[in-house]
Amino acid sequence: MPQEIERKFLVKDGYKQFAFTFTRITQGYLSSIPERIVRVRVNGDNGFLTIKGVSSLSGMSRYEWEKEIPVGEARELLALCEPGIIDKTRYLVQVGKFTFEVDEFYGENEGLVMAEIELGSEEELFEIPLWLGEEVTGDKRYYNSMLAKNPFSKW
């Protein structure tokens, strides 16, 4: 089974100067229950359908299946999603051999900036850049599926 192993962090200023690319992302959830999260995403000119399973106790690992779909179909599926569409810009920042995905949120999640790093194992070490803030791995409030239901601005 494909496993996603990632850690999440809040972000301080200073990351944009290191970004090598960025893209606008819109995503919604056909199902946001923890046992089977089904996400539809438009990432630039690409569409994706993703299914995620329950997180491990640490919050770092979970099943993830993703398939690219035509962007037109992804836009159609967004209309069927639960309330609470996520709108963000994703910046890719290389730090050593790793790429951090830094998401700057808009709308009701305005003001939230988070970074994720995908790892080969939960124990894998990586360099912590100065712009990285508090770790929020495992804090369900920061899952995008939860931000769609309970936006950052309402905390």
N, C-alpha and C positions, 0 to 999 in steps of 0.2 A: 504494500500500500504506500502511495506517495505521502511523505511526511513533510510538513513545513516546520522548520525550527527557526524561530526568530525572537529577538528581544526588541522591546520598545522603550523609547526615551522621550522626554520632553526636550525641547530645543531652545537654546538661547540665540541671540543674534550672532551673525558672522558666518553662517553656513553658505549663503548665496554666492559669495565670492569664490567658493571652491566647487560649485556645481558645474558639471560638464554638459548637462542638458536638463530640460524640464518639459513637462507636458501637463495639459489640463485634463482632469479626470472627473467624470460624473458617474455615480454608481447608486444603485438601489438594491433592495432586498425583496426577493419573491418569498423567502422564508427566513426569519431571523431567530428562530428558536435554536438554542445552543446545540442540540443534537444534530441539526442539519441546516446550516446556514447556506442559502442559495443566493448568490450575488450576481447581478448584471452590471457590467462596467463598459463605459465608453472611454477609451484611453486614446486621446487624439483622434486618429482615423481608424482605430481598431476597436472591435467589440469582443467581449469575453463573457463567458458563463463560468462561474466558479462555485464549487460545493465544498464546504468545510465541515469538519466534524467537531466533536467536543475537545477542548483543550486539556492537556495534561495538568496534573496538580500544580506544576511550576508555572503554567501558562505559556511556556515556551514552544511546545510541540502540539501539533494536531494534524489530522488527515486533511489533505487539500487536493482537489482535482480541478483542473482548469482546462477549458477548451476555447480556442479562438472561434468566434462566430462573425458573420457579416455585420458590419457596423449598423446597417439599416435595421437588421433584426434586433440588435442590442437596443437601439433607440425605441423600437416598438415594445420590447419587453419592459423597458423603464416605465412605460405608461401603466403597466400591470403591477408595479411594485407597491409594497407597503408604504404608508406615508413616511416622509423623511428622507429625501434624496441627499446624498453626500456630494458636495462640490469642493474640489481642492486642486491645487497645483502641486505636482510631485517633482522635486528636484533630486537628481542623482549626484551623489558626492562620493568620490573615491577617497578612501583612507586606507593606505597600505594595500593589501590584497582584497579588501572588502569594499562593497558599494553600499552606502547608506541611502535609503529612500526617505527623503525628508518631505513631509506633507504639510502644506500651508492651507488651512481650511477657510472656507467662506460661509456666508449665510449665517445660520444660527450657531455655527461652530467657529465663527470668526474669532481670531485671537489665539486659537490653538495651533501649535506647530509641533509635530511629532516626527521622530525618526525611527525607522525600523532597520535592523540588520539581520539578514538570513545567514544562518550558520550550518555547518556540517554536523555538529553535535551540540548538546546543551552545555558541554564543558569547554568548547572551543574558545580560545582567547583572541582578543582583537584590541587594536589601539583605540583609546577613548579620546576623540578630538575635544578641544577646548569649548566648542559650541554645543556639546552634548550636555544636557541637564539631567534631572532626576529620572531614574529608571521607573517605568510604569508597566513593565512586563507582568502579565497576570491580573492587572487591575481592569476588570471587565468594563468599567466606565469608558475606557479608552479604545475599546473595540469599535471599529467603524459601524458595525451593526447596532451597537448600543448608542453611539453618537447620533444615529439616524432617529432613534426613539426618544432619547434624552440628551438633547444638544448641550454642548459645553456652556453656552450662554445662559442656561437655566439651572446650572449647579449652584 
